[in-house]
Amino acid sequence: MNPAVTQSLLLAKHLRNRNPGSPAWVHELDEHFVGAAYERNADDPFLTGPDNLAYYMFRAARSHDVEFIPFEEAMNTALQWATGAVVYPGGGVSEWVYGPGDLVSLSLCRTSAFQWQGDWGLDPNLADYSSGGTVNVGRPNPEFLAPLAARCLEFILRRVYASEPALKDRIPSLCVLRPEARKRPEQASELMINAYASDFSSPERAEGFVVLARRFLPSHLSRRFISFDSPFIPEDRFTTLTELIAEGGLEPVPEVEIPTA
């Protein structure tokens, strides 16, 4: 049997007993997902989810009686459009959903559950920003924010900013924050986007924005993302995401709508 088809069967078996709170379980799932065989979609490979976002459909091939699509081809198509993925394992097993940030993490780190070590893998201590001390502001380097991650984030921020009157003329940008009190290299920095709760038409939309932005970031960057109610960093201290994307030799996600099922 084709080893990739074997991985498809193992993928379904793994998804029968789900434990998404276990990093080890997620790592094993990712290995099966990357190694499995997938059917080439006869029609459009995208669907629109209940969140009105596009997802690429990965249909696991459980036999040799179908046309396969190379995993890299399918993955690159999803990444090109900054979509998530719906994995259909077959065999009566419910589908699994990867967010857009998960696919970026898989591409960069070979796992959707990657986390930095030490303080960098812990939740931010926001009390450090309310103590009145000096906060250093910097520009993200490619080791902190890979161009592919910047591209995925820019796509959703562009859509959100266009839908909010207070943000429609603002360019999606971000900066890296680090309280002056954190002297040791192992102490973490945070990532902040130039959008605040006060920019949104309701508290619910502001909360929804934070959730959405996290879904378009890999898990290690999602953990470092913080937001505030109102601005306290000058706009000229932020770096536009389009600039970071271009510096990485990439182009933003196209403006055209993805045709979905």
SEKOLNU-226233 format. One record per residue: residue number from 1; x, y, z of N, C-alpha, C in turn. Coordinates in pm, 1 decimal. Each point is the difference from the previous one (the first is absolute). Last residue first. Layout:
N
 num     n.px     n.py     n.pz    ca.px    ca.py    ca.pz     c.px     c.py     c.pz
 NUM        X        Y        Z        X        Y        Z        X        Y        Z
...
END
This chain:
261
 num     n.px     n.py     n.pz    ca.px    ca.py    ca.pz     c.px     c.py     c.pz
 261  -1736.5   2693.4   -270.2   -121.6    -81.0    -13.2   -104.7     46.6     98.9
 260    379.1    336.6   -209.2    -18.2   -108.6     96.1   -132.4    -71.8    -24.0
 259    399.7    377.3   -209.6   -126.1    -69.2    -30.1    -15.5   -121.5     90.9
 258    263.9    460.4    120.7     21.0   -140.3    -31.6   -134.5    -61.4    -36.5
 257    133.4    531.4    -68.8    -68.1    -96.5     86.4     32.3   -142.6    -45.1
 256    340.7    428.1    -72.3   -116.9    -65.5    -56.5    -57.6   -101.9     97.4
 255    410.9    257.7     71.8   -124.7     64.4     41.3   -123.3    -75.5    -46.7
 254    495.3   -229.1    109.3    -72.5     77.8   -101.1   -132.8     53.1     52.9
 253    425.0    -75.8    319.3   -106.2    -84.2    -54.3    -79.8     83.0    -99.5
 252    495.1    170.8     61.3   -120.5    -20.5     80.6    -97.5    -95.9    -66.8
 251    520.8    -60.5    -98.5   -102.6     98.1    -33.1   -121.7    -25.1     88.5
 250    568.7   -103.3     59.3   -135.0    -48.4    -26.5    -89.9    114.9    -44.8
 249    474.6      0.8    168.9    -10.3    -45.7   -138.6   -136.3    -54.9    -36.9
 248    154.4    214.6    421.5     16.9   -144.5     -6.0    -12.4    -56.8   -139.8
 247    -68.2    460.1     92.5    138.3    -27.9     39.7     29.6   -149.8     -1.8
 246   -442.2    149.3    -77.9     87.4     29.7   -114.0    145.7    -31.2     32.3
 245   -317.4    -39.2    347.5    -24.7   -101.4   -102.2     95.3     18.5   -117.6
 244     -1.0    322.2    340.0     63.3   -123.6     47.3    -17.4   -112.4   -101.8
 243   -217.9    407.1    -86.8    145.1     19.7     -5.3     73.1   -126.8     41.7
 242   -465.7     14.1     38.9     38.0    -10.7   -140.8    150.7     19.6    -17.3
 241   -196.1     60.6    426.8     16.4   -140.7    -34.7     39.0    -17.4   -145.8
 240    129.4    439.6    294.8   -111.1    -55.3    -77.1     29.6   -145.8    -35.7
 239    169.5    257.7    446.4     48.1    -38.1   -132.9   -115.2    -62.8    -76.8
 238     31.1    377.9    438.7    -42.9   -128.5    -54.0     62.5    -22.8   -138.3
 237     38.3    402.7    259.6     88.3   -102.5     56.2    -37.5   -140.6    -49.1
 236   -244.1    412.3    -97.5    122.8     -8.6    -79.4    101.4    -99.0     56.5
 235   -421.2    102.2    218.5    -20.9    -77.4   -122.2    129.0    -15.6    -79.9
 234      3.3     58.2    540.7    -21.0     81.8   -120.3     -6.8    -86.5   -126.0
 233   -153.9   -178.0    483.3    122.2      0.6    -79.4    -25.4     84.2   -124.8
 232   -340.6    -93.7    306.5     99.4     61.2     87.6    138.4     -1.8    -65.5
 231   -587.6    -74.8   -102.4    140.8     12.9    -40.0     88.6     55.4    112.4
 230   -440.5   -292.3    124.9     24.5    124.7    -73.4    149.4     12.6    -29.6
 229   -183.4   -397.4    200.3   -125.6     71.1    -26.3     20.7    122.9    -85.9
 228    327.5   -433.8    -46.5    -36.8     96.6    102.7   -126.7     73.3    -40.7
 227    313.3   -496.1    -95.9    -75.3    114.4    -50.3    -43.4     87.2    116.6
 226    376.2   -433.2   -169.5    -75.9     70.9    102.7    -73.4    116.7    -64.9
 225    299.8   -490.9   -122.9    -82.3    111.4    -47.1    -78.4     60.5    116.3
 224    284.8   -400.2      8.3     71.6    124.6     27.1    -80.3    123.8    -42.2
 223   -156.2   -449.2    -76.1     21.2     13.7    143.9     66.2    132.3     35.8
 222    -58.6   -117.1   -453.0   -129.8     29.7     59.9     14.6     20.3    151.0
 221    367.5   -152.9   -243.8    -17.9    144.4    -12.1   -134.4     43.5     57.5
 220    107.2   -458.3     -5.4    102.4     64.9     82.3     -9.0    151.9     -8.1
 219   -297.4   -276.0   -263.1    -29.6     -4.1    143.1    105.0     70.4     85.4
 218    -94.8    171.3   -500.8     44.6   -127.1     56.9    -11.9      5.1    152.4
 217   -332.6    310.7   -271.9    138.0     -3.5     45.1     37.0   -141.8     41.1
 216   -441.5    144.4   -129.4     85.0     20.0   -116.9    147.7     11.7     36.4
 215   -345.8    -49.4    329.5    -15.4   -114.9    -90.6     90.3     12.0   -122.4
 214    -24.6    357.1    316.0     73.7   -114.9     54.3     -9.1   -121.1    -93.8
 213   -253.8    384.8   -101.3    142.8     24.1    -23.2     83.0   -117.5     50.2
 212   -462.5     -9.8     90.6     28.3    -20.7   -142.1    148.4     18.8    -29.9
 211   -158.2     94.0    435.6    -10.4   -143.9    -27.1     40.0    -29.9   -144.1
 210    -26.4    449.7    123.8    113.3    -63.6     66.9      0.6   -150.1    -27.7
 209   -369.1    249.3   -157.6    122.3     31.2    -74.0    120.5    -69.0     61.1
 208   -417.2    -22.2    219.2      5.8    -88.5   -115.8    124.7     22.5    -82.7
 207    -89.2    287.2    359.8     38.9   -131.9     48.6     12.6    -99.2   -115.0
 206   -159.9    425.6   -105.2    139.6     10.6     44.3     51.1   -135.1     49.9
 205   -452.4     39.0   -113.0     83.1      0.2   -120.8    147.5     11.6     35.6
 204   -307.4     27.7    350.8     -4.2   -134.4    -57.5     85.7     -8.9   -125.8
 203    -67.2    419.2    218.3     94.9    -87.0     72.3      4.6   -140.8    -58.6
 202   -128.7    393.7   -334.5    -59.2    -60.0    120.0    105.9    -83.5     70.5
 201    103.4    257.7   -388.7   -133.8     54.2     22.1    -70.5    -59.3    121.5
 200    547.9     72.1    -59.1   -107.3    -84.4    -49.5   -136.1     52.2     43.1
 199    443.3    174.5    123.0    -18.5     17.6   -143.9   -123.7    -71.7    -53.2
 198    171.2    -22.8    459.5    -74.1    124.1    -25.1    -24.1     26.2   -148.8
 197    268.9   -369.6    152.4   -142.3    -22.5     28.9    -83.3    123.3    -32.5
 196    444.6    -40.9   -278.4    -31.1     -1.9    143.2   -150.1    -18.3     19.6
 195    458.4    -41.6   -372.0   -146.0      7.9     12.5    -34.6    -22.7    146.1
 194    449.2    -54.3   -239.6    -46.4    139.2     12.9   -153.1     10.9     -9.7
 193    309.7   -420.2    205.9    -54.2     47.8   -127.0    -56.6    140.3     21.4
 192    396.2   -317.4    270.8   -120.8     81.6      5.7    -35.8     51.8   -138.5
 191    324.9   -382.6    311.8    -36.4     48.7   -132.7   -129.0     79.4     11.4
 190    425.9   -128.1    371.9   -135.3    -18.9    -48.4    -20.1     64.3   -137.1
 189    432.1   -237.2    320.8    -59.7    121.2    -56.0   -141.0    -33.1    -47.1
 188    324.8   -259.1    401.3    -65.1     10.3   -130.1    -39.5    142.1    -37.6
 187    425.0   -235.5    287.8   -129.1     61.6     26.8    -62.2     44.3   -133.0
 186    438.4   -182.5     24.8   -103.2   -103.1      0.0   -138.0     53.8     35.5
 185    398.3    278.8      2.6    -39.2    -39.2   -135.8   -112.9   -102.6     -2.6
 184     48.3    362.5    404.3     64.0   -124.0    -42.3    -50.2    -44.0   -137.9
 183   -165.2    393.1    240.7    140.7     18.2    -35.4     62.3   -125.8    -61.7
 182   -484.5    264.6    109.7     44.8   -134.0    -40.6    141.5      9.3    -55.5
 181   -235.2    391.8    129.9     33.5    -79.2    118.7     46.3   -140.8    -34.8
 180   -168.2    317.6   -324.4    139.7     24.9     36.4     43.5    -87.1    117.4
 179   -393.1   -158.3   -336.3     20.0     90.2    113.3    147.8     10.1     38.0
 178   -202.1   -110.2   -488.0     75.4    -65.8    107.3     19.9    100.0    113.9
 177   -259.7    -99.6   -530.8      9.9     73.4    126.0     80.0    -80.7    102.2
 176    -90.0     52.4   -571.6     39.3    -89.2    109.0     21.9     84.6    124.1
 175   -339.3     83.5   -449.1    129.1     29.1     62.0     25.4   -105.3    107.2
 174   -336.5    114.7   -481.1     23.9    -53.1    133.9    135.6     43.6     51.3
 173   -437.5     82.9   -406.5    140.0     11.4     43.1     14.1    -62.6    137.6
 172   -368.5    138.4   -436.4     32.6   -103.7     98.4    150.3     -3.8     31.3
 171   -256.6    447.7   -153.9     73.6   -109.8    -62.4     33.6   -103.7    106.9
 170   -425.3    370.4    -35.8    122.9    -37.8     71.0     64.4   -119.6    -69.6
 169   -433.9    216.1    -93.8    111.2     73.9    -60.0    134.0    -32.8     64.8
 168   -413.1   -204.6    147.1      2.9    -18.7   -145.0    113.3     75.1    -68.9
 167   -155.9    -32.8    484.0    122.8    -65.8    -44.1     18.4      0.9   -151.6
 166   -384.1    171.2    252.7    115.3     60.9     66.2    132.9    -56.3    -50.0
 165   -425.6   -176.4   -162.6     21.5    140.3    -39.2    124.9     62.4     61.0
 164    -59.0   -525.6   -117.2    -18.7     86.5    116.8     28.2    145.5    -37.8
 163     57.2   -378.8   -299.7   -137.8    -10.4     48.3    -30.4     91.3    118.0
 162    436.1    -52.4   -213.2    -92.1     54.1   -100.7   -144.6      0.9     49.0
 161    342.9   -198.0    265.5     14.0    145.8     -1.8    -98.1     62.5    -98.3
 160     25.3   -472.7     18.2    -63.4     56.5    119.6      5.3    151.9     -4.0
 159    219.0   -235.8   -345.2   -144.9    -18.1     -8.1    -70.9     65.2    118.7
 158    470.2     -2.6     -4.2    -47.4     82.5   -111.1   -152.3     -7.8    -10.6
 157    218.0   -283.5    302.2     -7.5    137.4     50.3    -51.9     94.0   -108.1
 156     81.0   -450.1   -113.9   -122.4     14.4     79.8    -11.4    140.5     57.2
 155    384.6    -96.7   -264.5   -121.2    -29.9    -76.3   -124.6     25.0     83.4
 154    434.4     29.1    193.2    -37.7    119.2    -76.2   -130.0    -21.9    -75.3
 153    198.2   -364.9    233.4    -62.6     96.8     89.2    -48.4    122.4    -76.5
 152    242.8   -326.0   -237.1   -128.1    -56.0     43.2    -75.2     99.6     87.8
 151    436.9    112.8   -133.0    -90.3     -0.3   -116.0   -139.2    -49.5     38.6
 150    355.5    -17.2    314.5    -42.5    138.9    -21.2   -102.9      7.6   -112.1
 149    205.1   -413.1     77.6    -94.9     31.0    107.6    -52.6    142.8    -13.4
 148    332.8   -135.3   -297.4   -121.1    -75.9    -28.3   -106.8     25.3    106.1
 147    435.5    191.5     56.8    -80.6     66.6   -103.7   -129.1    -74.1    -32.9
 146    205.8    -51.7    493.8     37.5    -41.9   -135.0    -87.6     70.0   -103.4
 145    140.6    133.3    503.2   -119.6     -3.6    -84.1     42.8    -32.7   -142.3
 144    333.1    -35.3    328.4   -115.8     16.4     87.5   -129.0    -17.1    -79.7
 143    405.6    -13.9   -228.7      5.2   -110.9     94.8   -119.0      5.5     96.1
 142     76.7    350.6   -318.7    -58.0   -120.8    -60.8      3.3   -121.5     92.6
 141    -36.6    484.3    228.1     92.3    -56.3    -98.0    -58.4   -131.5    -52.8
 140   -243.2    467.6    219.2     18.4   -145.7     -0.6    100.4    -44.1   -106.0
 139      8.5    470.6    273.6    -48.8    -52.5   -127.9     20.8   -151.7     -0.7
 138    -69.6    332.7    454.1     91.0    -40.3   -106.0    -72.2    -51.9   -122.5
 137    -19.4    273.0    525.5    -76.0    -34.7   -120.3     97.7    -32.3   -111.8
 136    -26.3     37.2    584.3     77.3     10.5   -122.9    -82.0    -51.4   -117.8
 135   -139.6    222.2    491.8    -23.7   -112.3    -91.0     80.3     24.2   -127.1
 134     -6.1    177.1    557.5     31.9     21.3   -141.2    -25.8   -127.4    -79.6
 133   -287.8     73.2    453.0    140.0     -3.9    -41.1     17.3     22.0   -148.7
 132   -419.4    -40.0    270.3     53.6    134.2    -22.7    145.6      3.3    -41.1
 131   -322.3   -376.5     80.7     74.1     43.6    119.1     61.1    138.7    -15.7
 130   -251.6   -299.8   -313.5    -83.5     94.5     74.5     71.0     55.1    122.8
 129    176.0   -336.1   -304.2    -29.8    115.6    -83.6    -84.9    104.2     72.4
 128    130.8   -423.5    191.2    125.4     69.9    -31.6    -25.4    126.5    -81.0
 127   -346.4   -312.5    103.8     26.3     92.9    110.1    128.8     78.5    -24.0
 126   -153.2   -360.9   -281.9    -42.2    134.6    -38.7     20.8    101.7    110.7
 125    220.4   -474.7   -151.5    -34.6     65.7    126.1    -34.8    145.4    -30.1
 124    -30.8   -461.6   -334.7     60.0    129.8     34.9    -48.6     51.2    135.4
 123     32.8   -532.1   -107.9    -89.2    112.3    -29.4     64.6    131.4     43.3
 122    331.9   -395.5   -135.4    -99.9     26.9    103.5    -90.8    115.0    -43.5
 121    397.8   -170.3   -233.9   -112.2    -90.1    -16.1   -108.6     16.9    103.9
 120    409.2    249.8      0.3    -60.1     26.4   -130.4   -121.0    -89.1    -26.0
 119    289.2    -40.6    386.7   -102.0    103.3     13.1    -73.1     26.5   -131.3
 118    246.9   -447.6    -36.2     12.0     96.6    108.9   -115.3     97.6      6.6
 117     68.7   -220.4   -478.7     35.6    -49.0    132.6     -1.0    113.9    102.9
 116   -317.0    -36.2   -458.4    134.0     33.8     43.8     22.5    -50.7    142.4
 115   -345.7   -247.6   -333.4      8.8    110.3     96.0    147.1     26.7     30.4
 114   -357.1   -296.1   -374.0    130.8     50.2     43.0    -14.1    114.0    100.5
 113   -331.6   -297.2   -247.9     -0.3     24.5    144.6    133.3     54.3     50.4
 112   -120.1   -156.8   -450.9    -91.5    111.1     26.7      3.9     40.9    146.1
 111    405.4   -216.7   -322.2   -102.5    -32.8     98.5    -88.1    121.9     20.9
 110    382.8      7.2   -288.8    -39.3   -140.0    -14.2    -96.2    -47.2    108.1
 109    184.7    456.0   -101.2     52.8    -74.1    114.9    -28.9   -149.5     -4.4
 108   -133.7    332.8   -346.6    124.7     54.1     55.0     67.5    -93.6     99.4
 107   -421.5   -111.9   -209.4     95.6     28.7   -106.7    136.1     42.3     55.2
 106   -360.0    -69.4    299.3     40.6   -126.5    -59.0    105.4     20.7   -108.7
 105   -195.8    383.2    187.8     88.1    -65.6     96.3     49.9   -134.0    -53.9
 104   -319.6    228.9   -252.0    127.6     73.0     -4.2    100.0    -66.1     94.4
 103   -432.1   -165.3     11.2     67.6    -41.1   -123.5    132.6     72.9    -16.7
 102   -272.7    117.7    365.7     50.4   -136.3     17.0     75.6    -45.9   -124.3
 101   -228.0    414.6     -5.3    126.3      6.9     72.6     60.9   -136.6     24.1
 100   -431.2     26.0   -202.8    105.6     51.2    -88.6    136.9      8.0     68.6
  99   -325.7   -363.0    206.6    -13.1    140.3    -32.0    110.5     45.3    -94.2
  98   -221.1   -504.0     47.3    120.7     78.2     27.4    -30.4    145.4    -36.5
  97   -324.8   -455.1    115.1     21.0    131.7    -59.3    131.7     59.2     48.8
  96   -268.6   -511.0    -83.2     85.8     78.8     87.5     28.0    132.4    -69.8
  95   -418.3   -410.9    -32.9    108.6     79.9    -56.1     77.6     73.0    109.7
  94   -253.9   -477.1     88.4    -29.9    142.1    -19.9    122.6     76.1    -49.3
  93    -96.2   -527.3    -99.4     65.0     84.6    100.3    -27.7    146.5    -32.3
  92   -118.8   -407.6   -262.8    -96.1     39.4    101.4     55.3     87.9    109.4
  91    249.3   -149.9   -389.8    -23.8   -108.9     93.0    -96.8     34.5    110.8
  90    279.0    403.7   -220.2    -76.5   -112.8    -50.9    -21.1   -105.6    107.6
  89    228.2    454.9      6.6     75.2   -125.5      8.7    -73.2   -120.4    -57.5
  88     23.1    551.8    -72.6   -102.5   -104.2      1.9     70.8   -135.7      3.1
  87    120.7    545.1    119.3     53.0   -132.8    -31.0   -113.1   -101.0     15.3
  86     66.1    554.3    -89.7    -89.9    -99.5     57.7     49.4   -135.4    -47.4
  85    249.0    513.1     55.3    -18.6   -128.9    -66.4   -103.8    -81.6     76.3
  84    138.5    563.7    -87.2     17.4   -113.9     86.8    -19.7   -127.6    -80.1
  83    185.7    457.9   -235.1   -118.9    -66.7     51.8     38.4   -100.1    108.7
  82    246.3    327.4   -325.1     -8.3     22.1    145.9   -127.6    -59.7     58.2
  81    184.1    -26.7   -462.3   -121.6     76.1     26.3    -22.4     26.0    148.4
  80    382.6   -240.9   -153.2     -8.7    109.7    -96.0   -118.9     89.9     30.5
  79     61.8   -405.5    240.1     83.3    109.9     48.2     -7.2    120.7    -92.4
  78   -225.7   -394.4   -130.2    -62.4     55.8    120.6     79.3    120.0     51.1
  77    184.9   -234.4   -358.0   -121.7     68.1    -43.8    -70.3     64.8    118.7
  76    374.9   -269.9     82.8     39.5    129.1    -57.6   -120.4     78.7    -50.8
  75    -68.5   -439.8    164.5     39.6     90.1    107.9     35.7    138.1    -55.0
  74    -96.9   -344.7   -307.6   -119.3     39.1     74.1     33.0    102.5    108.1
  73    360.4   -181.0   -236.1    -83.1     78.6    -91.2   -124.7     50.7     71.6
  72    287.0   -294.8    228.0     57.9    134.2    -10.0    -82.2     88.8    -92.3
  71   -118.4   -460.6     46.4    -31.1     78.6    119.1     52.0    142.7    -13.0
  70   -146.3   -281.7   -431.7    115.8     10.7     89.0    -31.0     91.3    117.8
  69   -383.7   -281.3   -231.5     61.0    131.7    -17.9    121.0      6.1     92.0
  68   -291.3   -435.1   -248.9     63.5     68.2    112.8     41.0    141.6    -39.8
  67   -403.6   -348.9   -175.8    115.0     80.4    -43.1     54.6     75.5    120.1
  66   -244.4   -485.9     51.3    -29.8    141.8    -20.5    125.2     68.7    -51.5
  65    -36.5   -462.7    162.5    -97.3     13.4   -108.1    -40.4    144.0    -28.2
  64    288.2   -228.8    347.8     72.3     48.0   -117.7    -93.6     28.2   -116.8
  63   -124.5     57.2    542.4     30.7   -107.2    -94.2     76.4     61.1   -117.1
  62   -155.6    266.6    354.9      7.3   -124.7     75.6     24.6   -120.8    -90.4
  61     65.5    574.8     30.9    -17.7   -112.0    -92.6     22.8   -130.4     76.3
  60   -168.9    510.6    173.4     98.0   -107.8     10.8    -34.8   -113.7    -95.4
  59   -103.1    529.2    -37.4    -73.0   -125.1     10.8     99.5   -115.9     -1.4
  58    -14.2    555.8     85.2     93.4   -111.5    -10.2    -79.6   -128.6     22.3
  57   -122.0    541.2   -127.5    -48.9   -132.4     37.1    106.2   -106.3    -27.5
  56      7.1    555.8    134.2     37.0    -98.2   -102.3    -43.4   -137.6     48.9
  55   -226.9    489.8    128.3     80.6   -112.9     46.5     29.9    -92.0   -117.9
  54   -199.4    545.5    137.8     24.6   -109.6    -93.5     91.0   -105.8     62.7
  53   -367.4    332.5    261.5    137.1     -5.8    -49.0     16.6   -120.7    -91.3
  52   -395.7    126.1    270.6     11.1     75.4   -126.4    143.4     12.1    -50.2
  51   -178.1   -264.8    377.9     56.4    130.1     36.7     18.3     91.1   -120.7
  50   -151.6   -454.1    -36.8   -103.9     77.1     71.3     47.6    136.2     47.4
  49    254.5   -200.7   -427.8    -38.3    -51.6    129.6   -108.8     84.1     64.3
  48    145.6   -110.7   -528.2    -18.0    109.5     95.4    -52.2    -58.0    130.0
  47    330.2   -239.9   -389.4   -137.1     16.8     47.7     -3.3    119.0     95.2
  46    342.4   -228.1   -425.6    -29.1     82.0    116.9   -147.1     -6.5     38.5
  45    226.4   -207.0   -393.7     50.0    -60.9    123.1    -34.0     76.4    127.4
  44   -266.6    -75.4   -495.4     78.3     98.3     73.5     45.6    -57.1    133.9
  43   -108.9   -385.8   -302.2    -49.6    135.8    -21.7     90.0     97.9     75.3
  42    114.0   -451.1     18.7    -51.0      7.5   -136.4    -46.5    140.8    -34.5
  41    395.2   -142.2    351.8   -139.5     42.1     -3.7    -45.7     15.7   -143.9
  40    379.8   -339.9    186.5    -10.7    126.9    -71.5   -148.4     35.2    -10.4
  39    199.0   -298.4    406.1    -65.2     -2.6   -130.1      6.1    138.5    -63.4
  38    369.6   -200.2    358.5   -124.9     75.4    -13.1    -52.5     -9.1   -142.5
  37    365.2   -239.2    405.8    -34.2     19.4   -141.3   -136.7     67.8     -8.0
  36    376.5     43.4    423.6   -111.6    -73.3    -59.7    -15.9     29.1   -149.2
  35    319.2    195.9    339.1     43.4   -118.7    -73.2   -108.8    -72.2    -75.9
  34    -66.4    397.8    277.0    102.0     34.1    -99.7     36.0   -121.2    -86.0
  33   -303.0    -64.2    359.3    -57.1     92.4    -97.7     99.5     29.0   -111.7
  32    139.7   -258.2    372.7    -88.4    -76.1    -88.4    -56.1     89.9   -109.7
  31    261.1    208.4    323.6     83.2    -92.5    -76.8    -84.2    -82.2    -96.2
  30   -219.3    286.6    305.9     66.9     76.3   -105.5     85.6    -91.7    -88.0
  29   -202.3   -186.3    383.4    -99.4     31.8   -102.8     65.5     71.5   -117.1
  28    264.0    -74.3    374.6    -21.3   -124.0    -75.1   -102.6     20.4   -110.2
  27     77.5    359.8    289.4    121.2    -25.8    -79.9    -18.7   -126.1    -85.0
  26   -337.7    104.7    309.9     -3.7     89.1   -115.9    121.2    -23.1    -89.1
  25    -19.0   -235.6    407.5   -105.0    -47.4    -90.0     -5.4     85.1   -126.4
  24    291.8    135.3    338.6     49.7   -123.0    -61.9   -102.7    -55.6    -98.6
  23   -113.7    379.7    264.6     93.6     31.8   -108.5     51.3   -124.7    -70.8
  22   -478.8     47.8    251.2    131.3    -62.7     18.3     92.6     37.0   -115.5
  21   -467.9    121.0     27.3     72.6     71.7    104.8    138.4    -54.8     26.4
  20   -323.6   -194.6   -311.6     67.4    119.7    -52.6     73.2     81.8    104.9
  19   -193.8   -490.0    -82.4     49.9     61.0    123.2     75.4    127.5    -37.7
  18   -335.5   -439.2   -219.6     55.2    135.4     -3.9     40.8     49.2    137.5
  17   -109.6   -445.1   -301.1     21.8     20.2    143.8     70.2    134.3     19.1
  16   -110.9   -135.3   -433.3   -110.0    -65.8     71.8      9.1     24.9    150.5
  15    332.5    140.4   -323.9   -109.5     94.8     23.1   -121.7    -65.0     65.8
  14    382.6   -258.1   -127.2     42.0     96.9    101.5   -114.4     94.9     35.9
  13    -63.9   -309.1   -351.6      6.6    -69.5    128.7     34.5     96.4    112.3
  12     10.5    163.0   -440.4   -137.8    -24.9     43.6     -1.8    -67.9    136.8
  11    419.4     61.9   -194.4    -59.3    130.4     30.2   -141.9    -18.2     53.1
  10    227.2   -371.6   -166.1     45.8     33.8    134.8    -55.9    135.3     44.2
   9    -84.5   -137.5   -437.8    -72.9    -87.7     91.6     39.6     28.9    144.5
   8    232.9    227.9   -335.2   -139.7     44.1     -0.7    -82.6    -82.3     97.8
   7    444.7   -125.7    -78.0     -7.8    116.8     88.6   -143.3     55.8      4.1
   6     87.8   -347.4   -300.4      8.8    -50.7    137.5    -11.0    114.0    100.4
   5     34.6    114.5   -444.1   -134.5    -50.4     27.4     -4.9    -59.7    140.5
   4    416.4    141.2   -153.6    -85.4    116.8     25.5   -143.9    -42.6     29.4
   3    327.9   -326.4   -127.6     18.2     48.4    137.8    -89.3    119.2     33.7
   2   -136.1   -384.2   -355.9     69.6    128.3     -1.9     14.0     52.3    143.2
   1    -42.1   -526.2    -68.5    -84.8    120.3      0.0     87.8    124.5      0.0
END
